[in-house]
Amino acid sequence: MEHKQRQIEATLRLAPVVPVVVIDDVKAAVPMARALVAGGIPAIEVTLRTAAALEAIRAIAAEVEGAIVGVGTVLSAKDLHAAEQAGARFAVSPGVSPHLLAAADDSNLPLLPGAATASEVMALLERGYRFQKFFPAVPAGGAKLLSAWASPLPQVHFCPTGGISLISAPEFLMLPNVLCVGGSWLTPADKLKNADWEGIEQLAREASALCG
């Protein structure tokens, strides 16, 4: 567990933002990832929300130098295993279940589990998860809730995701218990559809320049 926690920490510290990507067309995966890496965003979370996701992960892992590709929306042991086989380097879940945590214990793939309440954070901490996803960040209480957790739960650091934008990200990044944020604004559907890789690279540059 500790080795996987160190891997997750290293990934979360690569840049201020981890892009949360929903990809419909596998052909967009490699140029999109290259644009993100060129803009200073190497860790990329490809969500399992489309049929193209696993093939996109496989392509990015094989072809994009400098990319650390991960899998998002992991809900089951099957998801975790499939992502590992595809070449994912980390996994992210919106929440947790006993079966998923058991599968993560047996997997070499580091998991960033989701939590939305102090009780969930504590339960994950008991299992050794010092790095967690705070989701859905804005609806669940935003930066104010994370700030309130910093004192009683200083051991835990977060990647808040859900409803965060380029404008609101610094409010989260300034908190002592936040390593980075997750955001979907770096790879908007229209830019993916129109193959606007320069536009995505520019969005990545803006995100990589963020600070708290």
N, C-alpha and C positions, 0 to 999 in steps of 0.2 A: 504493500500500500504506500509506504513512504516514498519509494522510487517513483511510483505513478503520480504521487502528489507533487514531487519535484518537477516532473515532466509537465504537468498542468500549469504549475506556477511559471515555469520558463516560457510556456506558450502564451500565457496571459500577459506576460511582461514584454512581449515583442513589440507591441504597438498599443496606442490608447483605445483602439476600436477593433473588435472582431466582427467582420461583416457576416450577417446572417442572410444566406443566399437561397432563394427559391428559383431553381433552374428547370425550364421546360425542354430546352433544346440542348442535347449533349454537345453539339457543335460549338456552342457558345462557351463551354466550360473552360477550355484552355486559354483562348484569348482574354476572357474575363479575368481569369486568375493571373495571367501575365500582367494585365493592366493594374490589378490590385498590388501585386508585388512591386511593380515599377513605381507605384505611388507611395510605397513605404508600408504597406499592409500585408505582411506575409501569412498570418494565421487566418484561415478562411473556413467558416462553418457552412457546409452545404446541407440543407435540411432534407430530411426524408419525406417531403411533402409531394413529390412528383415521381413519376415512373423513371425519369431520367437521372435521378439523384445518384444512385450507386455507380452508374456508368460515368457520370461526371466526376465523381470522386476518384474513380480508377484512372481516368484520363489526366486529371490534374496531378495526381500522385506520380504518374509515370512521366509526364512531359513538361511540368513547370518547375524549373529550377528556382529554389528559394521559397517555394510555397510550402506551408505546413497546413495540409488540408485535413479538416475534421468533419464529423458528421453530426447533424443536429436532429432534433425531434426523435430521439431514440426512446422507444416506448417498451421494448421487450428484449429478451435475450437473443431472439432471432435477428432483430435490428443490429444489435451490438456485434454479433458474429459476422453478419453480412458486410457491415462497414469495415471491420478488421480485415476481412478477406479482400475487400476492394482497395485497401491501402490507406485507410484513414489513420491519422496519427493521434486523434483525440475524439472523444464523444461527448455530446451535450444532451441532457434530457430536460424537459420542462418541469418535471417533478420526479418522484421516485416511487417504486413499489418494491416489496420484498423480493420478488423474482428478479427484477432488474438489478438490484443491489447484489444479489447472490451471483448473478451472471457476471457482473463487473468484478467481483472478487476473483472469479476464475479466468478472467480475460486479461490479456496483456495491454489492452487498450485503456488508457487513462480516461476516467469519467468525470465530467463536471456536472454534478447533479443539481437539479432545480429545487429551490425552496422559496416559500412566500411568507412563512411565519417563523417566529422565534422558536417554537416547538420543533418545527421541521429542521431548522438550522441546528438545534441542539442534538436532535436524533442523528443527523448526518455527522456531526462532530464526534459523537460517541463511536461512530464507525471509522473515524480517521479522516473524514473529509474536511480539510481546513480551507479548501477552495470550492466555492459553490456559485451557482448561477442564481441570481435574484430575479424571479420571474412570476408574473408579469410586472416589471419594475414600476411603471407609472401607476397602473390601476391598483397595485398592491400597497402603495404608500410612498413610492418615490424616494428621493434623496433624504427626506425627513425621517422616514422609517429606518433607512440604512444608518443614518447618523445616530439615531437612538440606539441601534444595536452595537455601535462601535465600543461603547464603554463596557457593557456587561458581556459582550462576546468578542473580545479583542483578538482571539486566536483565528477568527474566520475572516477570510477576504473574499470579495465578491466580484462577479462580472454581471452587473445588472443589465437586463435585456427586456425590451417590451415597451414601446412608446417613446423611446429616446431618439433625439434628433441631433444634428450638428449643433444647434443652438442650445439645447438643454444638456448635452453631454458634459460640459465643464462643471456643472453643478454636482454631478456624480463623481467625476474624476478628482475633485478636490478633497473628497472624503478619505480619511486614513485607511478605511477598510475596503476601498475599491481599487482594483488593479487595472481594470479596463472596462469598457462597456461593449455590449453587443448592439448592432444596429443594422437595419435593412436598407437604410437610405443610400448606402454606397453602391448598391447594384439594383437600381429601380427597374421595373419590368420594361419600361419603354426603352431604356438604354440597352438592355439585353436584347430586346426584339430588333432594335435598329442597328445592332452591332456598333454602338458608340463607345468604343474602347478608350478613346481619348477622354471622353466625358467621365467614364468610370475611373480612369487614372487620376483625373483632376479631383474627383470626389475623394479618392483615396489620399491624395496629397493633403487636402484640407483636413481629413480625419487624422492623419499621422502627425499633423502639426498641433493637434489639440493638447491642452494641458489643463490641469485643475486650477 
